[in-house]
Amino acid sequence: MDKFNQLKALIEGAEKDAEAFFNKNNKAAGTRLRNALQETKALSQEIRNDVTAKKNAK
């Protein structure tokens, strides 16, 4: 559950950069947003692996 909470926090943190990029055309915010999304992807994959391992352990 800790990783899921990390994922939620990461998404919440990226929201400000998403607003700055899409609404204000801030290119630096776009770069930060892309980096946050890449981290989100990696963390999501870790969570998926954990869920699969727990599901198959039973």
C-alpha positions as CSV (number, residue, x, y, z in Angstrom):
1,M,0.0,0.0,0.0
2,D,3.0,2.3,0.5
3,K,3.9,2.2,-3.2
4,F,0.3,3.0,-4.1
5,N,0.4,6.1,-1.8
6,Q,3.7,7.1,-3.4
7,L,2.0,6.9,-6.8
8,K,-0.9,9.1,-5.6
9,A,1.6,11.6,-4.2
10,L,3.5,11.6,-7.5
11,I,0.4,12.3,-9.5
12,E,-0.7,15.1,-7.2
13,G,2.8,16.7,-7.4
14,A,2.7,16.5,-11.2
15,E,-0.6,18.3,-11.4
16,K,0.9,21.7,-11.0
17,D,3.4,21.1,-13.8
18,A,0.5,19.8,-16.0
19,E,-1.5,22.9,-15.5
20,A,1.6,25.1,-16.2
21,F,2.4,23.3,-19.4
22,F,-1.1,23.0,-20.8
23,N,-2.5,26.3,-19.7
24,K,0.6,28.6,-19.8
25,N,2.7,26.8,-22.4
26,N,5.6,26.5,-19.9
27,K,8.1,24.2,-21.6
28,A,10.1,23.5,-18.5
29,A,7.0,22.4,-16.7
30,G,6.4,20.0,-19.7
31,T,9.8,18.4,-19.1
32,R,9.1,18.0,-15.4
33,L,5.7,16.5,-16.2
34,R,7.3,14.0,-18.6
35,N,9.8,13.0,-16.0
36,A,7.0,12.6,-13.4
37,L,5.0,10.5,-15.8
38,Q,8.0,8.2,-16.5
39,E,8.4,7.7,-12.7
40,T,4.7,7.0,-12.5
41,K,5.1,4.3,-15.2
42,A,7.9,2.6,-13.4
43,L,6.2,2.7,-10.0
44,S,3.0,1.4,-11.6
45,Q,4.9,-1.5,-13.0
46,E,6.3,-2.3,-9.6
47,I,2.9,-2.2,-8.1
48,R,1.5,-4.5,-10.8
49,N,4.4,-7.0,-10.1
50,D,3.6,-6.9,-6.4
51,V,-0.1,-7.5,-7.0
52,T,0.6,-10.4,-9.3
53,A,3.1,-12.0,-6.9
54,K,0.7,-11.6,-4.0
55,K,-2.2,-13.0,-6.0
56,N,-0.2,-16.0,-7.2
57,A,1.1,-16.7,-3.7
58,K,-2.3,-17.9,-2.5
